[in-house]
């Protein structure tokens, strides 16, 4: 080992561990879901669903489908960088690269795929015109309580809940397939980007693959049925 490498190694801070109540622990493990002893990545993706449900309230802060999508993606981008930061802290405190219990990367990737599923359902049920009106006849954006009322007590409630559960399950399965399979360039990122950014970034590619397959299937569905 060269003198420079020996010096760098000697200068490295020893792992000091991390408490369960540390903000970096709670974020990186997604409130401990990554500590579930079996399939932590799958558990992280599964426990992303409550966050997706809460994201419906972003509709109250938008005035169109485009604004909602942009706001949603902005929040996911913010979560990505928060995840990178907390993952870096977690890795330094535990002295481990890409610990299996770190699942904030799965949360970010899964949220992207959930968005694609939501947009498919929302457009099929014409949710955005119902909430915001049309370009010719716009209506005031709903309040948070009106969003709750719309999804829980309206003529589309049952069909929306049923459709959302089905499409969300498909989104979940697709994302898990690509996150576990790791086709190129996911495997390249996993092997060559040995830092917190790499931990987060490979799941973005898994999400992109899942979205492409999801939309390709629904584009081909009319031809399959006919």
C-alpha positions as CSV (number, residue, x, y, z in Angstrom):
1,X,0.0,0.0,0.0
2,X,1.4,3.4,-0.9
3,X,2.2,6.0,1.7
4,X,-0.6,8.3,0.3
5,X,-3.2,5.5,0.7
6,X,-1.9,4.7,4.1
7,X,-2.2,8.3,5.2
8,X,-5.7,8.6,3.7
9,X,-6.8,5.4,5.5
10,X,-5.3,6.7,8.8
11,X,-7.2,10.0,8.4
12,X,-10.5,8.3,7.9
13,X,-12.9,8.8,10.8
14,X,-13.8,5.4,12.4
15,X,-17.5,4.5,12.3
16,X,-19.4,5.8,15.3
17,X,-22.8,4.2,14.6
18,X,-26.1,5.9,14.3
19,X,-29.1,6.0,16.7
20,X,-32.6,5.0,15.5
21,X,-33.9,8.5,16.3
22,X,-31.3,10.3,14.2
23,X,-32.9,12.2,11.3
24,X,-30.5,10.5,8.9
25,X,-31.5,7.1,10.2
26,X,-35.2,7.8,9.9
27,X,-34.9,9.2,6.4
28,X,-32.3,6.7,5.0
29,X,-34.2,3.7,6.3
30,X,-37.6,5.3,5.6
31,X,-38.7,5.3,9.2
32,X,-37.2,1.9,9.9
33,X,-38.8,0.0,7.1
34,X,-35.4,-0.9,5.7
35,X,-34.6,-2.6,9.0
36,X,-37.2,-5.2,8.4
37,X,-35.0,-8.3,8.1
38,X,-36.4,-9.7,4.9
39,X,-36.4,-7.9,1.5
40,X,-35.6,-4.4,2.8
41,X,-35.8,-2.9,-0.6
42,X,-39.2,-4.3,-1.3
43,X,-40.3,-3.1,2.2
44,X,-39.1,0.4,1.4
45,X,-41.0,0.4,-1.9
46,X,-44.1,-1.0,-0.2
47,X,-44.1,1.7,2.6
48,X,-43.8,4.4,-0.1
49,X,-47.5,4.0,-0.7
50,X,-48.6,6.2,2.2
51,X,-46.4,9.0,0.9
52,X,-48.0,8.6,-2.5
53,X,-51.5,8.8,-0.9
54,X,-50.4,12.0,0.9
55,X,-49.1,13.4,-2.5
56,X,-52.8,13.7,-3.6
57,X,-52.9,16.9,-1.5
58,X,-50.5,18.5,-4.0
59,X,-53.6,18.9,-6.2
60,X,-54.7,21.6,-3.8
61,X,-51.6,23.6,-4.6
62,X,-51.9,23.3,-8.4
63,X,-54.2,24.7,-11.1
64,X,-53.7,22.2,-13.9
65,X,-52.3,18.7,-14.6
66,X,-49.1,20.3,-15.8
67,X,-48.6,22.3,-12.5
68,X,-49.5,19.2,-10.4
69,X,-46.9,17.1,-12.3
70,X,-44.2,19.7,-12.0
71,X,-44.9,20.2,-8.3
72,X,-44.9,16.5,-7.7
73,X,-41.6,16.0,-9.5
74,X,-40.1,19.0,-7.7
75,X,-41.0,17.4,-4.4
76,X,-39.4,14.1,-5.5
77,X,-36.3,15.9,-6.6
78,X,-36.1,17.5,-3.2
79,X,-36.5,14.1,-1.6
80,X,-33.7,12.8,-3.9
81,X,-31.2,15.3,-2.6
82,X,-32.3,14.9,1.0
83,X,-31.9,11.2,0.5
84,X,-28.4,11.6,-0.9
85,X,-27.4,13.7,2.0
86,X,-28.8,11.4,4.7
87,X,-27.5,8.3,2.9
88,X,-24.0,9.9,3.0
89,X,-24.3,10.5,6.7
90,X,-25.6,7.0,7.3
91,X,-22.7,5.4,5.3
92,X,-20.1,7.5,7.1
93,X,-21.5,6.7,10.5
94,X,-21.8,2.9,9.8
95,X,-18.7,2.6,7.7
96,X,-20.6,0.6,5.0
97,X,-21.2,1.2,1.3
98,X,-24.8,0.9,0.2
99,X,-26.2,-0.7,3.3
100,X,-29.3,-2.9,2.5
101,X,-31.3,-1.1,5.1
102,X,-30.9,2.2,3.3
103,X,-34.1,2.4,1.2
104,X,-34.7,6.1,0.6
105,X,-33.5,5.4,-3.0
106,X,-36.3,2.9,-3.4
107,X,-38.8,5.5,-2.1
108,X,-37.7,8.1,-4.7
109,X,-37.8,5.6,-7.6
110,X,-41.1,4.2,-6.5
111,X,-42.7,7.7,-6.2
112,X,-41.8,8.4,-9.9
113,X,-43.5,5.2,-11.0
114,X,-46.5,5.8,-8.8
115,X,-46.9,9.2,-10.5
116,X,-47.0,7.6,-14.0
117,X,-49.7,5.2,-12.7
118,X,-51.7,8.1,-11.2
119,X,-51.6,10.1,-14.4
120,X,-53.0,7.1,-16.3
121,X,-55.9,6.7,-13.9
122,X,-56.5,10.5,-13.6
123,X,-56.7,11.0,-17.3
124,X,-59.0,7.9,-17.8
125,X,-61.4,9.3,-15.2
126,X,-61.0,12.9,-16.2
127,X,-60.0,13.9,-12.7
128,X,-58.1,17.1,-13.7
129,X,-61.1,18.7,-15.6
130,X,-63.3,17.8,-12.6
131,X,-60.9,19.6,-10.2
132,X,-59.7,22.5,-12.3
133,X,-62.3,22.9,-15.1
134,X,-61.1,23.5,-18.7
135,X,-59.1,26.2,-20.4
136,X,-62.4,27.7,-21.6
137,X,-64.1,27.4,-18.2
138,X,-61.6,27.2,-15.4
139,X,-62.7,26.8,-11.8
140,X,-60.9,27.6,-8.6
141,X,-58.4,25.0,-7.4
142,X,-59.8,22.8,-4.6
143,X,-58.8,23.2,-1.0
144,X,-57.2,20.4,1.0
145,X,-60.6,19.4,2.5
146,X,-62.2,19.5,-0.9
147,X,-59.5,17.1,-2.3
148,X,-60.3,14.7,0.6
149,X,-64.0,15.0,-0.1
150,X,-63.5,14.5,-3.9
151,X,-61.6,11.2,-3.5
152,X,-63.5,9.8,-0.6
153,X,-67.1,10.9,-1.3
154,X,-67.8,11.4,-4.9
155,X,-69.3,9.4,-7.8
156,X,-65.8,8.2,-8.9
157,X,-64.6,7.2,-5.4
158,X,-65.1,3.4,-5.7
159,X,-63.7,3.1,-9.3
160,X,-60.8,5.4,-8.4
161,X,-59.8,3.5,-5.3
162,X,-60.1,0.2,-7.2
163,X,-58.2,1.5,-10.2
164,X,-55.5,3.1,-8.1
165,X,-54.9,-0.1,-6.1
166,X,-54.5,-2.1,-9.3
167,X,-52.3,0.3,-11.1
168,X,-50.2,1.0,-8.0
169,X,-49.6,-2.8,-7.6
170,X,-48.5,-2.9,-11.2
171,X,-46.2,0.0,-10.6
172,X,-44.8,-1.6,-7.5
173,X,-44.1,-4.9,-9.2
174,X,-42.5,-3.3,-12.3
175,X,-40.2,-1.1,-10.2
176,X,-39.1,-4.0,-8.0
177,X,-38.3,-6.2,-11.1
178,X,-35.9,-3.6,-12.6
179,X,-34.5,-2.6,-9.2
180,X,-33.6,-6.3,-8.5
181,X,-32.7,-7.2,-12.1
182,X,-30.5,-4.2,-12.6
183,X,-30.1,-4.1,-16.4
184,X,-27.7,-1.6,-17.9
185,X,-27.0,1.2,-16.9
186,X,-28.3,0.3,-13.5
187,X,-25.7,-2.3,-12.9
188,X,-23.0,0.1,-14.1
189,X,-24.1,2.7,-11.6
190,X,-24.2,0.1,-8.9
191,X,-20.7,-1.1,-9.6
192,X,-18.9,2.1,-10.4
193,X,-20.6,4.9,-8.4
194,X,-19.5,4.0,-4.9
195,X,-21.1,7.0,-3.1
196,X,-24.4,8.3,-1.9
197,X,-25.2,9.8,-5.3
198,X,-24.7,6.4,-6.9
199,X,-26.9,4.7,-4.3
200,X,-29.7,7.1,-5.2
201,X,-29.2,7.4,-8.9
202,X,-29.4,3.8,-10.0
203,X,-33.0,3.6,-8.7
204,X,-33.9,6.5,-11.0
205,X,-33.0,4.3,-14.0
206,X,-35.1,1.5,-12.6
207,X,-38.0,3.9,-12.4
208,X,-37.5,5.0,-16.0
209,X,-37.5,1.4,-17.2
210,X,-40.7,0.7,-15.2
211,X,-42.4,3.8,-16.6
212,X,-41.5,2.9,-20.2
213,X,-42.9,-0.6,-19.8
214,X,-46.0,0.6,-18.1
215,X,-46.8,3.2,-20.8
216,X,-45.9,0.8,-23.6
217,X,-48.3,-1.7,-22.2
218,X,-51.2,0.7,-22.0
219,X,-50.4,2.1,-25.5
220,X,-50.6,-1.4,-26.9
221,X,-53.6,-2.5,-24.9
222,X,-56.2,-1.3,-27.5
223,X,-54.5,-3.4,-30.2
224,X,-54.2,-6.4,-27.8
225,X,-57.9,-6.2,-27.0
226,X,-58.9,-5.9,-30.7
